[in-house]
Amino acid sequence: MNRNLNALHAMWYRQVKRFWRAKSRVAAMIIQPIFWMIFFGLGWASAFRIGGVRTLFGGLDYLTFLIPGVIMMAIFMFSYMSGISVIWDKEFGYLKEILVAPVSRRASILGRMLGDSTVAMFQGIIIFCIAYPLTPTLRIINVPIVILVAFLTSLSFTSVGTIIATKMRSQEGFQLIVNMISMPTLFLSGAFYPVDTMPTWMKYLAYINPLTYGVDAARILLTGNGSLNLITNVLLLLILSIILITLATQAFKKATIE
Amino acid sequence: MNEAITTQDLTKKFNGLVAVDHINFKVKSGEIFGLLGPNGAGKTTTINMLITLLKPTEGTAYVSGFDIRREPEKIRERIGVVFQDMTVDRNLTGYENMWLHGKLYNIPEKELKRKIKELLEFVELEKWANVELRKYSGGMIRRLEIARGLLHTPEILFLDEPTLGLDPQTRAHIWDYIRRTKKEKDMTILLTTHYMDEAEKLCDKIAIIDHGKIIAIGTPEQLKKMIGGDIIYITISKENHNIKSFMEAIKNDVSEKIKILNTNTLAITVENAPEKIPLIFDTAQSNGVKILEIKYSRPTLDDVFLQLTGRKLREEEGSFTDFVRRIMLMRRRRMR
């Protein structure tokens, strides 16, 4: 037990440390969501200022509606992409060092995913700090709970990234799949427009997407408005993330050297 | 426990192709055992099975007394591995790489700190401890990997081609560490190599492996004795028509052991080469054979391999795929 906790700690530490070393990457990761907030958010916000449209967004100003979505988007993107480190490790050999160590593979991959989620959280907090002056009506008091929700969302998507990475041989292949899936995942999450007004078939897709619950919970906590209630969101998110984490550890357990 | 490793008909097939073919050998505790063979002979596959990363198709092996099929976890606790290709995280420092390894092997924090310091000194990298590995050279990374493999004081250390792609000075350095490891830490070491000088200088016992099979096993001395003396290589002029009678005469007067290597090169095995060379000249002259070049060597493991397989150990090095692989490996080493 102690052995596996140590491994978990080591792998967590590795992800955090690696990220910390590449500070230029932090800037690159944060700039994109900020562009979304400013160009997409402010642009639409002024377009939607004409009478009556606000009711669409639960009476919120569009920018206020969008910001929780953009924060979750940033967390989602980073978490999802983090699976690529599994491929790097395959390519640069570190995977062997882990596989030959006397620790459970579950512990080592879980540690890695927790590390990536920690980093994703850190980015989310920075984006929140930048966004806050744009819409000071956000309920800052709920931030600690938002962090918990975001952490679960992040773990779900580091799991998805890991599952894809264990099946892929090359970075190019991974990137291809990730790019293909990330766009629909974002648009089906309610980050940019409400799930309520989607066509029915689209709603079904949205409701199997863990990001939907993450976005909705964050929106409820930060703005007071959402389509489901908080408890439902958190419960469903919890269930989905547990399923995905289990699948990811299972996929990694089967990983072998070629 | 006397035997550190015992294999029993250890076999691995990949999609029906036999990579390792019913291998049997024993490694005694405290010795340096070498698997010598050309690239693609099955050395790395054998190691991967012994360190429990690959499951054998047939047969099994006992490492530190545990069955590789049944108790891989027990084995993993007791072995250290330095892989052929790099397995470090180059975004982290030397110290951090060591620390991570220590955590994976459950070494208590205090002891870990002390040991990292001690081992970094052992491989003379203490000044580089807090430098990211991307600034290390290939040789330095290799040294760090050796230090890392020793960190949890394994009973058996596996080294897969420890000096591949390194320059001569660095190789000599690494050999020195390997010898000192055996001496100071009394560790069993299994290494693979396709450099015969490496096998000869380091190993107490060598198994020569080719096409997945062990074709000879013994101490370097025993193996060389298989040749039965010095070897004289003669290159003769191509216009010679009397080769047959010349060879007959050599067989009668000099040595029975004569072999044609290619159209105009002969290898003659004799007890004492310097004494026999004048005799060969005389025989050549009386048979009208013109000698272009003559040289002799004390038998090396290369000769043993040649004798057993009809090929040179190094021959395979010249293949194109190997060349590409080597370049990629060197590039990778430099990239990090």
Interface residues (C-beta under 8 A of the other chain):
Chain A: N2 R3 N6 A7 H9 A10 Y13 R14 K17 R18 R21 A22 F92 G93 Y94 L95 K96 E97 I98 L99 V100 A101 P102 V103 S108 T256 I257
Chain B: N48 I51 T52 L53 L54 E73 R76 E77 I79 V81 F83 D85 M86 T87 V88 D89 R90 N91 L92 E96 W99 L100 H101 K103 L104 Y105 N106 E132 R332 R336
